[in-house]
Amino acid sequence: MEFAWLSVPTPLVPLTVAATDDGLACVSFDGSGATVRSLARHGGVRPASASDVLASASDVLVGAAGQQIAEWASGRRQVFDLPIDWSLTSGPQERVLRTLYETVPFGTTITYGELAARSGLPDGSARLVGQIMGSNPIPVVVPCHRVLASDGLGGYGPGIELKRRILVLEGVLQPSLFD
């Protein structure tokens, strides 16, 4: 499997996006290249081509993903129109992430327990859903930031402050006096 990748500066945080010829496969909250090194274990990685003539399908997809994520982060996009490559997921992780992607739109939230139930997991699977959110290879587009604890925001790998800022951007939370 070969991935094309691109660094995306946003008003929120630098992101790295990666795509295959099948679709967007990874979004990472870093601009350092750590994601690219991690993807190298799954196959070839290369920066997206600057040439439209020589661009592969993955180059085109990663470019579109970068543009759409930048639009979302600046408040100009609510829906992503990108094919998703789910190949870095499997089993219950894939089922839960697909359910999240398909049923929790911009401006809404769901609890870990509700997402577990909606995904067909047994009662008491909220903690498993939390672990799945932490291993989501496609955050932002597969919106794990929209999954909350029953008593508050819950966790978020890149930090709870970033989760709060994203939920403000999406209109779920009101901005604080300090924003």
Rosetta blueprint (number, residue, H / E / L):
1 M L
2 E E
3 F E
4 A E
5 W E
6 L E
7 S E
8 V E
9 P L
10 T L
11 P L
12 L L
13 V L
14 P L
15 L E
16 T E
17 V E
18 A E
19 A E
20 T E
21 D L
22 D L
23 G E
24 L E
25 A E
26 C E
27 V E
28 S E
29 F L
30 D L
31 G L
32 S L
33 G L
34 A H
35 T H
36 V H
37 R H
38 S H
39 L H
40 A H
41 R H
42 H H
43 G L
44 G E
45 V E
46 R E
47 P E
48 A L
49 S L
50 A L
51 S L
52 D L
53 V L
54 L L
55 A L
56 S L
57 A H
58 S H
59 D H
60 V H
61 L H
62 V H
63 G H
64 A H
65 A H
66 G H
67 Q H
68 Q H
69 I H
70 A H
71 E H
72 W H
73 A H
74 S L
75 G L
76 R L
77 R L
78 Q L
79 V L
80 F L
81 D L
82 L L
83 P L
84 I E
85 D L
86 W L
87 S L
88 L L
89 T L
90 S L
91 G H
92 P H
93 Q H
94 E H
95 R H
96 V H
97 L H
98 R H
99 T H
100 L H
101 Y H
102 E H
103 T H
104 V L
105 P L
106 F L
107 G L
108 T L
109 T L
110 I E
111 T E
112 Y H
113 G H
114 E H
115 L H
116 A H
117 A H
118 R H
119 S L
120 G L
121 L L
122 P L
123 D L
124 G L
125 S L
126 A H
127 R H
128 L H
129 V H
130 G H
131 Q H
132 I H
133 M H
134 G H
135 S L
136 N L
137 P L
138 I L
139 P L
140 V L
141 V L
142 V L
143 P L
144 C H
145 H H
146 R H
147 V E
148 L E
149 A E
150 S L
151 D L
152 G E
153 L L
154 G L
155 G L
156 Y L
157 G L
158 P L
159 G L
160 I H
161 E H
162 L H
163 K H
164 R H
165 R H
166 I H
167 L H
168 V H
169 L H
170 E L
171 G L
172 V L
173 L L
174 Q L
175 P L
176 S L
177 L L
178 F L
179 D L
